[in-house]
Amino acid sequence: MDIGEHCDEAFRREIKEELDLDRFEILGIVDFDTWTTKRGNDKVGGIARLIKNDNDEIKLSHEHVQMAWISEDEVDDYNFVWPNAKRMIKNGFEYLRKYEK
């Protein structure tokens, strides 16, 4: 988040910057986490939100060329930057199943 920026505004900006999506619906927050960096000085937080996009093609930014789309059964096969990302992603799949019912 930039100084003075509301969290929803920051989220929408990041989705535009990282995925090139303009039109999407935020379905909900599926998980959140906070942790301390390896240096032990910096606090970091992350929020996992589920979004719905019916119109735009997702285009990953140049910062994410090593990213890949994975299925739910592949989550445990990957190492993630966020310490609890596996839990957060699994919660996202669970939230999606409930949303689709």
N, C-alpha and C positions, 0 to 999 in steps of 0.2 A: 504494500500500500504506500502510496505517496503521502507526504505530509498533508493533512487536511482532507484526504480522500475518504469517502465513506466505503465500507467494506463491499457493498453490492456494486458500487461504481468501479472499484478496483477489480473485482471479479470479472465484470463485463469487459473491462479494458484488457485484462490479461487473456481472456478467451479470444478476443479479437486479435491481439498481438501473437498469441501462441498457436491458435488454430484457424485464424482468419474467418471466424464466424461472426456475423452481424446479428442474425435472427435466431434466437434460441429461447427456450423456456426453462427456467430453473425449477426443477421438480422438488428439490429439497436438499437439506444437508444430511449426508449419510454417516459422517464421522468427522472427528477432529482430533488433533494431537498437538502437543508441544514438546520440545526437547531442547537440550543444550548442545551446541556444536562441540566438535572434538577438542577445540581449544578450551572449552569450558566457560568461555566468557559471553558468548552470544546466545540469546534465547531465540528460538525459531518456532513458528506455529504454522500449522497447515489445516485447511478445511477441505474435505472431500464433498463436492456437491454433484448431484446427478442432474444432467441437463438433457433436454429433448431438442433435437434439431431435425426438422423435416425438409428443409429447403436447400441449405448450402452444403457444398462439398468441403470436407475438412482438409485443410492444407497446413501441415506442420511447419512451424517456422524453422529457419536455418539452425537455430539453437538445438533442435530436437531431431536431427537427422539419424541418430542412433536409436530412436524410439521405435516401438513396434506395437501393433494391436495384438492383444492376446485374449484367449478365451478364459472363462472362469477356471477350467481345469488346468490351466497352465500357470496360474498365479504363483504357486509354490516353487516353480522352476526358475524364478528370476530373483535377482538381488536388486533392491530398490534403494534410492538415496535416502528417502525418509525411513526412519527406523521402524515405524509401524504401518508402512504403506500396504503390506500384504493384508493386514486386518482391515484397513480402510477400503481397499479395493473389493475384498470379499463382502464387506458390508454394503458396498455399492451394488453388487450383483444381487444381494438379498433384497435390498430396497427396490431394485428394478423388478424383481419377481412379484413383490407385493403391489407395486404400481400397476403392473400389467394385468392383475386380476380384476 
